Amino acid sequence: MQIEFQAKQVQGQHKILNMSLDLPALSIRDEFGNTQLKGMHFKTNQALNAQALEPGYFQFNIAEMQRQDREAHASGQMKNLSWRMDTQLHERTVDIQSKFKIAELGLDNVPAMQDLQFNWDVKDLQRTKTQTFFDIIQKQSNSCLEAENFEKDARQAMIAIINDGFKFESKHNQLKLGTGSIQADVVGKVMPGHQTTLEGLAKMFPSLLEAQTDVSFNKQVVKTMMNNYMRAAGKSMSYQELEQMLSAMQSSQQIHRDGDEFKLSMHYQYGEKKFLTPQ
């Protein structure tokens, strides 16, 4: 294992600029099996001095992971996981960008997923309230607050952030299953609210949400996913059954078909959804 720091002296104190950790190999054994990790890497230039929100990033990678479990369905492997999160600070707001990728992920007896990508950007978070949430997290790590008090404070701070509203987008998401593939984009916003509890927020959230969703996929990915689901019940889906299911979705005008390619476009606004003609 190798840990590296870079620091400089500021007003007589050392300020850590960045930190990295490399772990070539790691083996974890438990009562159910064994997990092997290779090529683990972590690097960040954030939250190293524990004073305030800072612009910056963290990066986490795993080159390979294998799981051998006594239950066959829980054994599998993963290759080239990458997760990067960037934070940008503005005068009154905070933007957070997340990019997550896995080159290959598979469980025994299940077709492997390839080129999994999930991206998520959150924009215009209120900076002062985001700082309050950060302070609570830092206080917990430094003083070990009682779990009940920590959860209560963190919950209220998160509700305050959501009550101010924000924008979000999740683009260029994708998943491949053999010759099947699916892509999805979501863009939207959460309007300001005035809730004081998670229960109240959950109840009102659909009325505060506006989003545009665009999904495209091909026939093969539907076939693979449905066969995996039905195989668990000892069944399979015939070609005719697959066509009947896709035709029913098409006739309801939820999806649009071009040969073996399908598109879904939906606009959701304040509790109501409308299916649109894809562009």
ChimeraX attribute file (.defattr): number of C-alpha atoms within 10 A of each C-alpha:
attribute: neighborCount
match mode: 1-to-1
recipient: residues
	/A:1	10
	/A:2	9
	/A:3	12
	/A:4	10
	/A:5	12
	/A:6	12
	/A:7	12
	/A:8	11
	/A:9	9
	/A:10	9
	/A:11	7
	/A:12	7
	/A:13	9
	/A:14	12
	/A:15	14
	/A:16	17
	/A:17	15
	/A:18	18
	/A:19	17
	/A:20	17
	/A:21	16
	/A:22	15
	/A:23	15
	/A:24	14
	/A:25	15
	/A:26	13
	/A:27	11
	/A:28	10
	/A:29	11
	/A:30	8
	/A:31	7
	/A:32	11
	/A:33	14
	/A:34	15
	/A:35	18
	/A:36	15
	/A:37	19
	/A:38	18
	/A:39	15
	/A:40	20
	/A:41	19
	/A:42	17
	/A:43	19
	/A:44	19
	/A:45	19
	/A:46	20
	/A:47	19
	/A:48	14
	/A:49	13
	/A:50	13
	/A:51	10
	/A:52	14
	/A:53	21
	/A:54	17
	/A:55	16
	/A:56	16
	/A:57	19
	/A:58	19
	/A:59	16
	/A:60	17
	/A:61	21
	/A:62	21
	/A:63	18
	/A:64	19
	/A:65	21
	/A:66	19
	/A:67	19
	/A:68	18
	/A:69	16
	/A:70	12
	/A:71	9
	/A:72	11
	/A:73	12
	/A:74	15
	/A:75	18
	/A:76	19
	/A:77	19
	/A:78	21
	/A:79	19
	/A:80	18
	/A:81	20
	/A:82	17
	/A:83	18
	/A:84	18
	/A:85	18
	/A:86	17
	/A:87	18
	/A:88	15
	/A:89	16
	/A:90	12
	/A:91	8
	/A:92	11
	/A:93	16
	/A:94	23
	/A:95	20
	/A:96	19
	/A:97	18
	/A:98	17
	/A:99	17
	/A:100	17
	/A:101	21
	/A:102	21
	/A:103	18
	/A:104	19
	/A:105	21
	/A:106	17
	/A:107	17
	/A:108	14
	/A:109	11
	/A:110	14
	/A:111	14
	/A:112	16
	/A:113	19
	/A:114	20
	/A:115	17
	/A:116	20
	/A:117	20
	/A:118	20
	/A:119	19
	/A:120	19
	/A:121	18
	/A:122	18
	/A:123	17
	/A:124	18
	/A:125	22
	/A:126	21
	/A:127	18
	/A:128	15
	/A:129	20
	/A:130	18
	/A:131	17
	/A:132	19
	/A:133	22
	/A:134	19
	/A:135	18
	/A:136	17
	/A:137	17
	/A:138	16
	/A:139	14
	/A:140	17
	/A:141	10
	/A:142	10
	/A:143	8
	/A:144	11
	/A:145	14
	/A:146	9
	/A:147	10
	/A:148	8
	/A:149	11
	/A:150	15
	/A:151	15
	/A:152	11
	/A:153	15
	/A:154	18
	/A:155	15
	/A:156	16
	/A:157	20
	/A:158	16
	/A:159	19
	/A:160	22
	/A:161	21
	/A:162	22
	/A:163	20
	/A:164	16
	/A:165	18
	/A:166	20
	/A:167	18
	/A:168	19
	/A:169	18
	/A:170	19
	/A:171	17
	/A:172	12
	/A:173	20
	/A:174	20
	/A:175	22
	/A:176	19
	/A:177	19
	/A:178	13
	/A:179	10
	/A:180	17
	/A:181	21
	/A:182	21
	/A:183	19
	/A:184	19
	/A:185	19
	/A:186	19
	/A:187	17
	/A:188	19
	/A:189	19
	/A:190	20
	/A:191	17
	/A:192	15
	/A:193	18
	/A:194	13
	/A:195	18
	/A:196	13
	/A:197	13
	/A:198	14
	/A:199	10
	/A:200	11
	/A:201	17
	/A:202	11
	/A:203	11
	/A:204	16
	/A:205	19
	/A:206	15
	/A:207	16
	/A:208	17
	/A:209	19
	/A:210	19
	/A:211	18
	/A:212	19
	/A:213	19
	/A:214	18
	/A:215	18
	/A:216	19
	/A:217	21
	/A:218	19
	/A:219	19
	/A:220	17
	/A:221	18
	/A:222	18
	/A:223	18
	/A:224	17
	/A:225	15
	/A:226	14
	/A:227	18
	/A:228	18
	/A:229	14
	/A:230	12
	/A:231	13
	/A:232	9
	/A:233	9
	/A:234	9
	/A:235	11
	/A:236	15
	/A:237	15
	/A:238	11
	/A:239	9
	/A:240	9
	/A:241	11
	/A:242	15
	/A:243	13
	/A:244	12
	/A:245	11
	/A:246	17
	/A:247	15
	/A:248	12
	/A:249	14
	/A:250	16
	/A:251	10
	/A:252	10
	/A:253	14
	/A:254	16
	/A:255	22
	/A:256	21
	/A:257	18
	/A:258	8
	/A:259	8
	/A:260	9
	/A:261	14
	/A:262	18
	/A:263	21
	/A:264	21
	/A:265	21
	/A:266	19
	/A:267	17
	/A:268	17
	/A:269	17
	/A:270	15
	/A:271	12
	/A:272	11
	/A:273	13
	/A:274	11
	/A:275	16
	/A:276	17
	/A:277	12
	/A:278	14
	/A:279	7
